[in-house]
Amino acid sequence: ELVVHVLDSLCWFAVALLLGAVARTTTNRPGKSTFVPLLTVGSYLAGARPNDLSQIESLLALPLLVSMWLAVGPPAQGPHRTRALALTGVLTAVVGVVKLVYMPIVGVIWLIAAWRRWRDLVPLLLGCGAVIAGVVAYFAAVGVLDDAWFIYFDYSLSTTASAGRPLSRLAEWPRYMAPVFAIVGPLGLVGLWRVARREF
């Protein structure tokens, strides 16, 4: 259990560092970028309940953030851009293999990347296809391909259908997220106001 918590902490620490680096390259006030990790990762950890910590979603925050930055950050040129997009495909495939329900997020990242140039989809597909092919080959080699298909598609869809999504669960969301938004909400409103006044 200790190893799991240490790994979770290391992942969030890496996400905080990367968010700070991304903020420094995307704002004209680099000094303010030092608050980005505190207001994102810090606010989440401050408002998270014990059973929210050390979840598989925590481990996927880092590859999602890296893939998003590689795909939609400052565009590199030539071979560097191709390698960055191929790595994005690899990382997004890893996210999909671990948590299939995250694929819509992956799709948004791909669409934003392809918006610049449709040819960018080629290295994305190659990187993603390499991971998927490797995973499928491994499952086939150990004789669990049918079981994997059942778990990823048949079982997951059947449990989602049986559990349902009542409106009461949606109504509980504001109460659940209140501790987080109580920290960053007012600051976010101030930030929007300053952007509107072109002072940021």
C-alpha positions as CSV (number, residue, x, y, z in Angstrom):
1,E,0.0,0.0,0.0
2,L,2.9,2.4,0.8
3,V,4.3,1.9,-2.7
4,V,1.0,2.8,-4.3
5,H,0.7,6.0,-2.3
6,V,4.3,6.9,-3.1
7,L,3.7,6.3,-6.9
8,D,0.5,8.4,-6.7
9,S,2.4,11.2,-5.0
10,L,5.2,11.1,-7.6
11,C,2.8,11.3,-10.4
12,W,1.0,14.3,-9.0
13,F,4.4,15.9,-8.3
14,A,5.4,15.4,-11.9
15,V,2.0,16.8,-13.1
16,A,2.5,19.9,-11.0
17,L,6.1,20.4,-12.4
18,L,4.9,20.0,-15.9
19,L,1.9,22.4,-15.4
20,G,4.3,25.0,-14.1
21,A,6.6,24.6,-17.1
22,V,3.7,24.8,-19.5
23,A,2.3,27.9,-17.8
24,R,5.7,29.6,-18.0
25,T,5.8,29.2,-21.8
26,T,2.2,30.3,-22.4
27,T,1.8,33.4,-20.4
28,N,3.3,36.9,-20.6
29,R,3.7,36.9,-16.8
30,P,6.0,34.0,-16.0
31,G,6.0,34.9,-12.3
32,K,2.4,34.0,-12.0
33,S,3.0,30.6,-13.5
34,T,4.4,29.5,-10.1
35,F,0.8,29.5,-8.7
36,V,-0.5,27.2,-11.4
37,P,0.5,23.9,-9.7
38,L,-0.9,25.1,-6.4
39,L,-4.2,26.1,-7.9
40,T,-4.6,22.9,-9.9
41,V,-3.0,19.9,-8.3
42,G,-2.9,21.6,-4.9
43,S,-6.6,22.4,-5.0
44,Y,-7.5,18.9,-6.1
45,L,-5.5,17.2,-3.3
46,A,-6.9,19.7,-0.8
47,G,-10.4,18.8,-1.7
48,A,-10.0,15.1,-2.4
49,R,-11.4,12.6,0.0
50,P,-9.3,9.6,1.1
51,N,-11.0,7.2,-1.3
52,D,-10.3,9.6,-4.2
53,L,-6.5,9.2,-3.7
54,S,-4.3,6.5,-5.3
55,Q,-6.9,5.8,-8.0
56,I,-5.9,4.7,-11.5
57,E,-7.1,8.1,-12.8
58,S,-4.3,9.7,-10.9
59,L,-1.7,7.8,-12.9
60,L,-3.3,8.8,-16.2
61,A,-3.1,12.5,-15.5
62,L,0.6,12.6,-16.4
63,P,0.4,10.9,-19.8
64,L,-2.7,12.8,-20.7
65,L,-1.0,16.1,-19.9
66,V,2.2,15.2,-21.8
67,S,0.3,14.1,-24.8
68,M,-1.8,17.2,-24.8
69,W,1.2,19.4,-24.6
70,L,3.1,17.5,-27.3
71,A,0.0,17.7,-29.6
72,V,-1.2,21.2,-29.1
73,G,1.7,23.1,-27.6
74,P,4.1,25.3,-29.5
75,P,4.4,23.4,-32.8
76,A,7.8,22.0,-33.6
77,Q,8.9,21.6,-37.2
78,G,10.1,18.7,-39.3
79,P,11.3,15.5,-37.6
80,H,10.8,16.9,-34.1
81,R,7.1,17.5,-34.8
82,T,6.7,14.0,-36.2
83,R,8.4,12.4,-33.2
84,A,6.3,14.5,-30.8
85,L,3.1,13.4,-32.5
86,A,4.1,9.7,-32.6
87,L,4.8,9.9,-28.8
88,T,1.4,11.5,-28.4
89,G,-0.1,8.5,-30.2
90,V,1.8,6.1,-27.9
91,L,0.7,7.9,-24.7
92,T,-2.9,8.3,-25.7
93,A,-3.0,4.6,-26.6
94,V,-1.6,3.8,-23.1
95,V,-4.4,5.9,-21.6
96,G,-7.0,4.1,-23.7
97,V,-5.7,0.6,-22.8
98,V,-5.7,1.4,-19.0
99,K,-9.0,3.4,-19.0
100,L,-11.1,3.0,-22.1
101,V,-13.7,5.6,-21.0
102,Y,-11.0,8.3,-21.3
103,M,-11.0,7.9,-25.1
104,P,-13.2,10.9,-25.7
105,I,-10.6,13.1,-24.0
106,V,-8.0,11.5,-26.3
107,G,-10.2,12.2,-29.3
108,V,-10.4,15.9,-28.4
109,I,-6.6,16.0,-28.2
110,W,-6.3,14.4,-31.6
111,L,-8.9,16.7,-33.2
112,I,-7.1,19.8,-31.9
113,A,-3.8,18.5,-33.2
114,A,-5.3,17.6,-36.6
115,W,-6.9,21.1,-36.8
116,R,-3.5,22.5,-37.7
117,R,-2.7,20.0,-40.3
118,W,-4.5,16.8,-41.2
119,R,-1.3,15.1,-42.1
120,D,-0.4,15.2,-38.4
121,L,-2.9,12.3,-37.9
122,V,-0.4,9.9,-39.6
123,P,2.2,9.8,-36.8
124,L,-0.6,9.9,-34.2
125,L,-2.2,6.8,-35.8
126,L,1.2,5.1,-36.1
127,G,2.2,5.6,-32.5
128,C,-1.3,4.6,-31.3
129,G,-1.4,1.6,-33.6
130,A,2.0,0.3,-32.4
131,V,0.8,0.2,-28.8
132,I,-2.6,-1.4,-29.7
133,A,-0.9,-4.0,-31.9
134,G,1.6,-4.8,-29.1
135,V,-1.2,-5.2,-26.5
136,V,-3.4,-7.3,-28.8
137,A,-0.4,-9.5,-29.7
138,Y,0.5,-10.0,-26.0
139,F,-3.1,-10.9,-25.1
140,A,-3.2,-13.3,-28.0
141,A,0.1,-14.9,-27.1
142,V,-1.0,-15.6,-23.5
143,G,-4.5,-16.8,-24.6
144,V,-6.6,-14.1,-23.0
145,L,-7.7,-12.1,-26.1
146,D,-11.3,-13.2,-25.8
147,D,-11.3,-12.4,-22.1
148,A,-9.9,-9.0,-22.8
149,W,-12.5,-8.2,-25.4
150,F,-15.2,-9.3,-23.0
151,I,-13.9,-7.0,-20.2
152,Y,-13.2,-4.0,-22.4
153,F,-16.5,-4.0,-24.4
154,D,-19.1,-6.5,-23.3
155,Y,-18.8,-6.4,-19.6
156,S,-18.1,-2.7,-19.4
157,L,-21.1,-1.7,-21.5
158,S,-23.4,-4.1,-19.6
159,T,-22.4,-2.8,-16.2
160,T,-22.9,0.8,-17.4
161,A,-26.3,0.0,-18.7
162,S,-27.4,-1.8,-15.5
163,A,-26.1,0.9,-13.2
164,G,-27.8,3.7,-15.1
165,R,-27.1,7.3,-14.8
166,P,-29.9,8.9,-12.7
167,L,-30.2,12.6,-12.4
168,S,-29.6,12.3,-8.6
169,R,-26.0,11.5,-9.3
170,L,-25.6,14.6,-11.4
171,A,-27.2,16.7,-8.7
172,E,-24.7,15.4,-6.2
173,W,-21.8,16.7,-8.3
174,P,-21.8,20.4,-7.0
175,R,-21.8,19.2,-3.4
176,Y,-19.0,16.8,-4.1
177,M,-16.8,19.4,-5.9
178,A,-17.6,22.2,-3.5
179,P,-14.4,21.9,-1.5
180,V,-12.3,22.2,-4.6
181,F,-14.2,25.1,-6.2
182,A,-14.3,26.9,-2.8
183,I,-10.5,27.3,-3.2
184,V,-10.1,28.0,-6.9
185,G,-13.5,29.4,-7.8
186,P,-13.1,33.0,-6.5
187,L,-9.6,33.1,-8.0
188,G,-10.9,31.9,-11.3
189,L,-13.5,34.6,-11.4
190,V,-10.8,37.2,-10.6
191,G,-8.7,35.8,-13.4
192,L,-11.6,36.0,-15.9
193,W,-12.2,39.6,-14.9
194,R,-8.6,40.5,-15.4
195,V,-8.5,38.8,-18.8
196,A,-11.6,40.7,-19.8
197,R,-9.9,43.9,-18.9
198,R,-6.7,42.8,-20.7
199,E,-4.6,43.2,-17.6
200,F,-3.3,39.7,-17.4
